[in-house]
Amino acid sequence: MESSSKSDLQAIDNKRDSWFEQFVFNIKTDLLELQTQTASTEKEAMYNSIIKSDYEALEKMFKPMLVKNMVSRLVKSYAAELYKIKKLPKKLAFSYNDSSVLVWAEIPDNDEEIEDFLILLEAKINAQYFADGFQIISTIVEDCDQLPVPNHYIPLIA
């Protein structure tokens, strides 16, 4: 058993060493591109912001990517929980902004079971992602409301 943990530690060390070697190689390649003025405008701006410690510029560069990643994780978590039940909403669509994922769910009239589930699901996902600065905000409508899914929502179940 002890040899197993030694081999596991060795594998981790090897992976880390390989990652750092590749990382240093990439930085040296970027430096060559910057020196020869062949780097992309985005790459040059990124390194200039890092060198100047311009965290505001770096935030503007990376925030859209981070938001999309967080939204993707949140929606996948939501969908995974949703598909555990046998009854799905008739329509389900999503939209998002910098800190919220908006959920549009259309359910059958007077279906309190699925409505309660969706409310509890929102709470569960919010508890998971609150520390990351994200939340779900649900709008639950019934058939009889006859409301269309807003145009800025992306349908998952139509």
Backbone bond lengths (Angstrom), bond angles and torsions (degrees), N, CA, C in turn:
res aa  C-N    CA-C-N  psi(-1)  N-CA   C-N-CA  omega(-1)  CA-C   N-CA-C  phi
1 M - - - 1.439 - - 1.521 110.59 -
2 E 1.332 116.39 -38.67 1.454 120.40 179.78 1.524 111.43 -65.50
3 S 1.324 117.03 -37.16 1.461 119.62 178.47 1.525 111.19 -67.59
4 S 1.326 116.03 -30.43 1.462 120.13 177.34 1.523 110.38 -64.53
5 S 1.329 116.93 -44.03 1.462 118.99 -179.62 1.522 110.55 -70.68
6 K 1.334 118.46 -31.43 1.468 120.78 175.13 1.518 110.58 -64.85
7 S 1.325 116.01 -42.40 1.471 119.01 179.02 1.522 111.11 -68.70
8 D 1.344 116.68 -34.67 1.469 119.96 175.92 1.521 110.37 -64.08
9 L 1.331 116.80 -44.59 1.470 120.79 178.65 1.523 110.96 -63.90
10 Q 1.313 116.53 -39.33 1.466 120.55 178.29 1.525 110.84 -64.12
11 A 1.335 116.54 -40.44 1.468 120.84 178.29 1.529 110.24 -63.59
12 I 1.326 116.49 -41.22 1.468 120.43 178.07 1.526 110.13 -64.46
13 D 1.331 116.47 -44.39 1.472 120.41 178.12 1.522 111.10 -60.06
14 N 1.323 116.62 -43.46 1.466 120.47 179.86 1.524 111.15 -64.11
15 K 1.319 116.35 -42.61 1.463 120.28 179.71 1.525 110.32 -64.02
16 R 1.343 116.29 -43.54 1.465 120.81 178.85 1.528 110.60 -62.41
17 D 1.334 116.75 -46.59 1.463 120.50 -179.79 1.518 111.18 -60.46
18 S 1.321 116.33 -42.91 1.466 121.36 179.02 1.524 110.84 -63.97
19 W 1.341 116.01 -42.20 1.469 120.27 179.92 1.527 109.91 -62.07
20 F 1.338 117.57 -45.77 1.462 120.53 -179.20 1.534 111.43 -65.28
21 E 1.310 117.09 -39.18 1.467 119.48 176.96 1.525 110.72 -60.12
22 Q 1.324 116.92 -44.72 1.461 121.37 178.88 1.524 110.72 -65.74
23 F 1.329 116.92 -39.61 1.456 122.30 179.38 1.533 110.64 -62.02
24 V 1.327 117.27 -47.62 1.468 122.12 179.05 1.523 109.74 -63.48
25 F 1.323 117.17 -42.12 1.467 120.63 177.80 1.531 110.53 -59.31
26 N 1.332 116.90 -43.91 1.471 120.62 179.94 1.526 111.44 -63.93
27 I 1.330 116.95 -39.88 1.464 119.76 178.55 1.526 110.36 -66.24
28 K 1.323 117.68 -41.71 1.470 120.46 178.12 1.524 110.96 -63.88
29 T 1.330 116.00 -37.24 1.469 120.12 176.76 1.524 109.99 -65.21
30 D 1.342 116.22 -42.55 1.463 120.18 177.36 1.531 110.49 -62.10
31 L 1.330 117.12 -41.76 1.470 120.70 178.52 1.525 110.36 -60.02
32 L 1.323 117.60 -44.09 1.462 121.08 177.81 1.525 110.81 -60.38
33 E 1.339 116.75 -42.98 1.463 120.46 177.91 1.533 110.89 -62.67
34 L 1.324 116.76 -40.63 1.472 120.12 178.72 1.533 110.93 -66.15
35 Q 1.330 116.36 -41.53 1.473 120.70 -179.49 1.530 111.97 -66.90
36 T 1.313 116.40 -34.82 1.470 120.38 -178.03 1.529 111.76 -94.49
37 Q 1.317 116.14 5.59 1.459 122.78 179.49 1.527 113.10 56.46
38 T 1.336 115.17 37.22 1.463 120.83 176.78 1.533 111.71 -110.16
39 A 1.341 116.50 1.30 1.471 120.42 178.65 1.522 109.79 -72.17
40 S 1.324 115.49 149.13 1.466 119.78 176.60 1.527 108.83 -64.89
41 T 1.318 115.01 159.34 1.463 120.90 177.90 1.526 110.12 -59.54
42 E 1.331 116.63 -40.09 1.469 121.44 -179.17 1.523 110.97 -64.75
43 K 1.327 116.63 -42.93 1.467 120.71 -179.88 1.523 110.22 -65.41
44 E 1.312 117.01 -42.86 1.460 120.87 179.08 1.536 110.36 -62.82
45 A 1.310 116.80 -43.27 1.468 120.95 178.99 1.531 110.64 -63.41
46 M 1.323 116.91 -40.71 1.456 120.52 179.83 1.525 110.94 -61.78
47 Y 1.328 116.76 -50.30 1.464 119.54 -179.26 1.525 111.72 -65.27
48 N 1.321 118.06 -37.83 1.467 120.38 177.09 1.527 110.18 -62.13
49 S 1.323 117.07 -40.07 1.465 120.74 178.69 1.523 110.99 -67.01
50 I 1.322 116.99 -39.93 1.472 120.64 178.01 1.527 109.96 -64.15
51 I 1.316 117.04 -47.17 1.467 121.70 -178.77 1.526 111.25 -61.34
52 K 1.329 116.52 -39.42 1.469 121.32 -179.56 1.529 112.48 -83.44
53 S 1.319 117.23 -1.83 1.475 121.99 -173.96 1.528 110.78 54.39
54 D 1.318 115.46 39.83 1.467 121.80 179.45 1.533 108.05 -87.80
55 Y 1.332 114.98 82.19 1.454 120.80 -174.55 1.524 112.18 -67.98
56 E 1.313 116.37 -28.89 1.466 119.47 178.03 1.532 110.27 -64.60
57 A 1.319 116.97 -43.63 1.464 120.33 178.28 1.525 110.65 -65.89
58 L 1.326 116.54 -40.05 1.466 119.78 178.44 1.520 110.95 -64.02
59 E 1.324 116.30 -39.97 1.468 119.76 177.37 1.521 110.81 -60.56
60 K 1.334 116.60 -43.79 1.468 120.13 178.92 1.519 111.50 -62.57
61 M 1.329 116.67 -34.18 1.472 120.57 179.64 1.521 111.98 -71.11
62 F 1.329 115.60 -44.55 1.457 119.90 -170.05 1.519 114.63 -96.73
63 K 1.324 118.48 -19.88 1.466 120.24 -175.50 1.526 113.19 -59.35
64 P 1.342 119.73 -45.45 1.476 117.57 179.35 1.534 113.04 -57.00
65 M 1.324 116.84 -39.40 1.465 120.83 179.07 1.529 110.33 -66.91
66 L 1.322 116.87 -42.26 1.453 120.82 -179.82 1.525 111.35 -66.93
67 V 1.333 117.04 -40.61 1.464 120.96 178.70 1.526 109.80 -62.54
68 K 1.324 117.22 -46.28 1.470 119.77 179.83 1.522 111.39 -61.37
69 N 1.316 116.95 -39.42 1.459 120.41 178.73 1.526 110.62 -65.17
70 M 1.328 116.76 -44.83 1.460 120.28 -179.87 1.528 110.78 -65.23
71 V 1.319 117.22 -42.73 1.465 121.03 178.93 1.529 110.11 -61.57
72 S 1.312 116.27 -42.75 1.460 120.51 178.84 1.525 110.78 -60.03
73 R 1.317 117.40 -46.78 1.469 121.11 179.01 1.521 111.36 -62.24
74 L 1.322 116.60 -42.97 1.462 121.28 -178.57 1.529 111.07 -64.30
75 V 1.337 116.76 -45.90 1.470 120.74 -179.64 1.530 110.40 -64.95
76 K 1.329 117.22 -39.02 1.473 119.80 177.62 1.520 110.82 -63.97
77 S 1.330 117.27 -41.64 1.471 120.64 177.19 1.525 110.67 -62.12
78 Y 1.317 116.15 -43.93 1.464 121.94 179.67 1.533 109.98 -61.80
79 A 1.329 116.38 -48.82 1.466 120.57 -178.07 1.524 111.46 -64.27
80 A 1.332 117.28 -39.30 1.467 120.43 179.35 1.522 111.01 -61.03
81 E 1.322 116.06 -42.47 1.473 119.71 177.81 1.521 110.98 -68.32
82 L 1.306 116.31 -40.37 1.466 121.28 -177.68 1.527 111.65 -62.83
83 Y 1.326 116.31 -40.06 1.464 119.12 -176.58 1.532 112.62 -75.62
84 K 1.320 117.44 -3.31 1.465 120.32 175.81 1.528 111.56 -75.73
85 I 1.339 116.22 -21.60 1.465 118.21 179.18 1.518 109.38 -91.61
86 K 1.310 115.82 158.94 1.467 119.68 -176.27 1.516 112.70 -82.28
87 K 1.336 117.20 -21.76 1.452 122.37 -176.59 1.529 108.82 -111.27
88 L 1.303 116.37 123.69 1.467 120.56 178.71 1.527 109.54 -106.00
89 P 1.327 116.77 158.79 1.466 118.21 172.90 1.527 110.06 -60.70
90 K 1.307 116.56 156.51 1.468 120.36 178.15 1.524 110.16 -68.45
91 K 1.334 115.80 -37.71 1.461 121.63 176.87 1.518 107.63 -135.35
92 L 1.336 114.99 143.47 1.457 121.02 177.69 1.516 107.55 -145.88
93 A 1.320 116.16 126.96 1.457 120.52 -178.68 1.527 109.10 -142.70
94 F 1.329 115.06 157.53 1.463 121.21 -176.48 1.519 110.78 -130.35
95 S 1.321 114.42 150.52 1.454 123.13 168.52 1.522 105.52 -142.66
96 Y 1.327 117.99 168.96 1.465 118.36 179.30 1.517 110.69 -155.02
97 N 1.331 113.13 162.49 1.458 121.49 171.31 1.531 107.30 -136.14
98 D 1.305 118.08 -161.75 1.471 120.74 -174.97 1.524 115.11 -63.82
99 S 1.325 118.03 -20.48 1.458 118.81 -175.85 1.524 114.62 -140.11
100 S 1.321 117.31 0.39 1.464 120.07 -176.90 1.517 111.82 -137.39
101 V 1.319 113.79 146.00 1.458 120.61 168.46 1.524 105.09 -109.09
102 L 1.309 114.96 124.23 1.458 121.12 -179.27 1.522 108.66 -95.55
103 V 1.310 116.21 130.12 1.461 121.95 -179.28 1.526 108.34 -114.15
104 W 1.332 115.86 130.36 1.462 122.36 174.27 1.525 106.01 -114.61
105 A 1.336 115.79 116.33 1.461 119.86 -179.54 1.519 108.99 -124.89
106 E 1.327 114.85 127.43 1.460 120.01 173.79 1.515 107.22 -106.90
107 I 1.345 115.02 127.44 1.459 120.83 -177.29 1.523 109.35 -121.88
108 P 1.336 117.03 163.08 1.467 119.46 175.57 1.534 109.88 -62.87
109 D 1.313 115.73 154.23 1.466 121.38 178.94 1.529 110.64 -55.76
110 N 1.312 115.42 135.51 1.473 123.80 174.21 1.528 114.34 58.06
111 D 1.306 118.22 26.19 1.470 120.79 178.52 1.529 108.35 -90.06
112 E 1.319 114.65 82.39 1.461 120.42 -176.51 1.525 112.50 -68.20
113 E 1.317 116.73 -27.82 1.466 120.21 -179.44 1.532 110.70 -62.37
114 I 1.317 116.35 -50.89 1.463 118.53 -178.79 1.531 110.78 -72.21
115 E 1.322 117.13 -32.82 1.466 119.90 177.43 1.533 110.22 -62.98
116 D 1.318 116.49 -46.37 1.467 120.92 178.39 1.527 110.65 -61.74
117 F 1.339 116.24 -41.98 1.456 120.04 179.13 1.534 110.66 -60.63
118 L 1.336 117.17 -44.54 1.460 120.84 -179.24 1.533 111.80 -64.72
119 I 1.316 117.01 -37.27 1.470 120.62 177.96 1.527 109.99 -66.63
120 L 1.331 116.73 -44.12 1.465 120.19 178.20 1.533 111.42 -67.33
121 L 1.329 116.48 -35.52 1.459 120.21 178.14 1.527 110.38 -64.37
122 E 1.329 116.48 -41.83 1.467 119.77 176.11 1.525 110.38 -57.86
123 A 1.315 117.07 -45.91 1.462 121.32 179.96 1.528 111.23 -62.07
124 K 1.325 116.43 -42.27 1.467 120.63 -178.99 1.539 110.75 -64.24
125 I 1.317 116.99 -45.99 1.467 120.66 -179.78 1.529 109.99 -66.77
126 N 1.335 116.62 -40.17 1.463 119.18 178.05 1.522 111.49 -61.92
127 A 1.319 117.29 -38.21 1.465 120.41 177.39 1.527 111.08 -63.96
128 Q 1.339 116.65 -36.19 1.468 121.14 -179.90 1.533 112.11 -70.12
129 Y 1.319 117.39 -39.56 1.461 120.97 -169.77 1.533 114.35 -108.24
130 F 1.324 117.85 1.08 1.454 121.29 -178.54 1.531 111.43 -58.13
131 A 1.318 116.60 -44.83 1.473 120.78 -178.52 1.530 111.95 -63.22
132 D 1.334 117.08 -23.10 1.465 121.35 178.30 1.524 112.11 -87.42
133 G 1.338 116.74 -1.04 1.458 120.77 177.48 1.516 114.28 84.51
134 F 1.326 116.77 20.08 1.467 120.95 179.74 1.512 110.65 -122.48
135 Q 1.323 114.32 153.37 1.459 120.12 178.28 1.521 109.78 -148.04
136 I 1.321 114.31 159.47 1.466 121.45 173.17 1.517 107.11 -101.46
137 I 1.303 115.61 138.01 1.460 121.77 172.17 1.526 106.20 -124.39
138 S 1.310 115.80 115.60 1.464 120.60 -174.97 1.523 111.69 -100.39
139 T 1.310 114.25 141.72 1.457 122.13 167.32 1.524 105.49 -118.13
140 I 1.326 115.39 118.16 1.466 120.41 -178.77 1.518 107.54 -113.56
141 V 1.324 115.71 121.33 1.461 121.53 179.22 1.523 108.77 -120.86
142 E 1.324 115.61 160.35 1.462 121.27 177.88 1.526 109.18 -108.85
143 D 1.326 115.86 162.21 1.478 121.41 177.73 1.517 111.77 -48.53
144 C 1.339 115.48 -46.12 1.458 120.32 -174.17 1.534 113.00 -64.19
145 D 1.322 117.47 -19.38 1.469 120.31 177.97 1.527 111.32 -68.82
146 Q 1.317 116.27 -26.10 1.467 123.51 178.93 1.532 112.22 49.62
147 L 1.331 114.60 48.69 1.463 120.29 178.46 1.520 109.61 -104.02
148 P 1.318 117.72 134.01 1.462 119.26 177.08 1.530 110.59 -77.31
149 V 1.310 115.60 154.94 1.464 120.31 173.80 1.526 106.84 -66.45
150 P 1.319 118.38 128.83 1.473 119.69 179.57 1.529 111.66 -57.20
151 N 1.308 115.85 147.72 1.472 121.80 -174.29 1.532 113.90 -60.04
152 H 1.312 117.95 -30.64 1.462 119.62 -175.74 1.544 112.97 -83.13
153 Y 1.317 117.13 1.72 1.467 120.88 177.06 1.527 109.52 -91.03
154 I 1.318 114.99 147.73 1.465 121.70 177.49 1.520 107.53 -104.41
155 P 1.344 117.35 118.65 1.472 118.79 -176.55 1.527 113.16 -72.51
156 L 1.325 115.57 138.23 1.455 122.06 171.91 1.521 108.43 -105.07
157 I 1.332 115.67 -41.11 1.470 122.46 173.22 1.520 105.61 -125.45
158 A 1.329 116.41 119.84 1.464 119.36 -176.97 1.508 111.31 -113.22
